[in-house]
Amino acid sequence: MKISQFTKKALLPFLMGGLLYAASDISSTNESLRILPSDYNMIVALYGRPHVKTMGTLGQQSLSQTIQMAKEKAKLYEKAWGSGKHVTPGFDLIYEMATASPGKDGKYVITLSHKVLLEYITAAQKNGIVVFIDVQLGKKSPAQAVKPLLKYLKYDNVHIAVDPEFSVDNLNVRPGKKIGSITGQQINEVQHMMRDYIKANGIKEDKILLIHMFTQHMVTNKKAIKYTDRIHLAMHLDGHGSPALKIKTYNGLYTDARAGLVAGGFKVFYKQDKPRMTPRQVLGLEKVSNKKVRDMPKIITYQ
């Protein structure tokens, strides 16, 4: 989520209520599911859509240049973190982009071609880069949008992201007119689909399901959300604004208690964030405007 490609919104104070209540349909692996899979210490990703410059930095240059940018950004965070741990570069790639037009199928999304998606996945895989395949939903349910993507989970570097902002499946408007939402039950359904697919196909790697959020109401009925074996849920703060406002909002969302339940994410906007936070500020290692990120995010994206 960009805040929106249709309208630019200020970052909203939000999420003072519960984020994840940690009901569980499994037992022994809850602790491991509260962090990223063991292959990853931290992921720093470039956000956007191939060949669409207005949607983010991922689509603003050639694939080879994007690969180099992602690697350089991850190295910056390795240096800023100073822990000696590897930071994995990533792509947060918009597969289904919300549109103002319903299209032939009436779903209000434009789907990226298999050829282009596979080009980015395989190039990323060769370069140690993870890929979040991101869906903006439109008139599709999360399960409908994610089902065609399950086959890409066979690639060890592929994970899935869901963006509720442009979900209008239960609204009588086009994407961008209102901020959309998904439910805790719908998140569970996607987690179960992912789990069942990787188990049925002998996929060894655990997978991440990244949920974009910038208001409390973008995920409803949070009490229903459950841990799901082999799937690591991450909630990603997607809002632009001043550093002080971004930090206040992130800390309001990602309290110490919630940090013990689910991995956290943070987005940096190249143009809209003024001034733009440095890697050390994003990681909570330095204050900015006398405020500091309290719990270090483990997935950082740049748009």
C-alpha positions, 0 to 999 in steps of 0.5 A, spaced: 500 500 500 502 506 498 497 510 502 494 510 495 495 511 487 488 514 487 489 519 493 495 521 498 493 521 505 496 523 511 498 517 516 493 516 520 493 515 528 491 508 529 491 501 532 490 503 539 486 496 539 488 489 539 492 487 533 493 479 534 490 475 540 494 469 538 488 464 538 492 458 536 490 452 531 497 449 533 501 448 539 508 446 539 511 451 534 507 458 536 514 461 538 517 460 532 511 463 528 512 469 532 518 471 528 521 471 521 522 464 518 529 462 520 532 463 514 531 471 515 534 475 520 531 481 517 528 483 510 529 490 506 525 490 500 523 495 494 516 496 493 512 497 486 510 494 479 515 492 474 515 497 468 510 502 472 514 508 474 508 511 478 507 505 483 514 505 486 521 504 486 521 497 483 519 499 477 523 505 475 529 502 472 531 495 469 531 489 472 538 488 473 539 495 476 533 494 481 537 487 483 543 492 484 539 497 488 536 492 493 542 489 494 545 496 496 539 497 500 540 491 504 547 492 505 546 499 508 541 496 513 546 491 515 551 496 516 546 500 520 544 494 524 551 493 526 549 486 529 553 482 524 547 478 521 545 478 514 540 482 511 536 479 506 534 484 500 527 483 497 522 485 492 515 487 494 512 486 487 505 488 485 502 482 482 494 485 482 494 492 481 487 496 483 484 500 478 479 505 477 476 501 471 472 494 472 475 491 467 472 485 463 472 481 469 469 486 473 474 485 478 478 492 478 485 489 478 490 489 472 494 482 473 501 482 471 503 477 466 506 470 468 512 471 464 514 478 467 513 475 474 517 469 473 522 473 470 523 477 476 522 471 481 528 467 477 532 473 477 531 474 484 532 467 486 539 467 483 541 473 487 539 471 493 533 476 493 526 474 496 519 476 493 513 478 496 507 477 491 503 482 492 495 483 491 491 489 492 484 485 491 479 490 488 473 485 488 476 479 489 476 476 496 483 474 499 483 467 497 481 468 490 486 473 489 492 468 492 489 461 490 493 462 483 499 464 486 500 458 490 504 455 485 509 460 485 511 458 493 515 452 490 520 457 489 524 458 495 524 465 495 517 467 494 512 469 499 505 473 499 503 479 501 495 482 501 493 489 501 486 491 504 486 498 502 483 497 495 479 491 497 472 493 495 469 486 495 464 488 500 463 495 498 459 499 492 465 503 490 471 502 486 478 502 489 480 508 492 474 511 494 474 508 500 479 504 505 478 497 504 478 491 509 479 484 510 477 480 516 481 475 521 477 469 518 480 471 511 487 471 513 486 465 516 483 462 510 489 464 506 494 462 511 491 455 511 491 455 503 498 456 503 500 451 509 496 446 505 499 447 499 507 447 501 505 441 505 502 437 499 508 439 495 513 437 499 516 444 500 521 445 505 521 452 507 516 456 511 513 462 508 511 469 510 504 472 509 505 480 509 498 484 511 499 491 509 495 496 514 495 503 516 488 504 519 485 500 525 479 498 521 483 495 515 483 488 518 476 487 522 475 481 527 482 480 529 480 476 535 479 470 529 486 470 527 490 464 529 497 461 528 498 456 522 503 451 522 509 453 517 506 460 516 509 466 519 504 472 519 507 479 519 503 486 519 506 492 515 505 499 517 504 503 511 503 510 512 507 516 510 508 522 514 513 526 518 518 521 522 515 523 529 508 521 526 510 515 523 514 513 529 508 514 534 503 510 529 508 504 529 509 504 536 502 505 537 501 499 533 507 495 535 507 495 542 512 490 546 506 485 547 504 485 540 512 484 538 511 478 542 506 475 537 507 477 530 513 480 526 513 487 524 514 491 518 515 499 516 515 502 510 519 508 508 516 513 502 522 516 498 517 522 496 512 523 501 516 522 507 519 529 509 524 528 512 526 521 510 528 517 516 535 514 516 536 506 517 538 507 524 532 511 525 527 506 522 531 500 526 530 504 533 537 505 534 537 513 533 532 518 535 528 523 531 524 529 533 526 526 540 522 519 538 524 512 537 522 506 534 521 502 540 521 494 537 525 493 531 521 492 525 524 486 521 521 487 514 522 494 511 520 496 504 521 502 500 516 505 495 
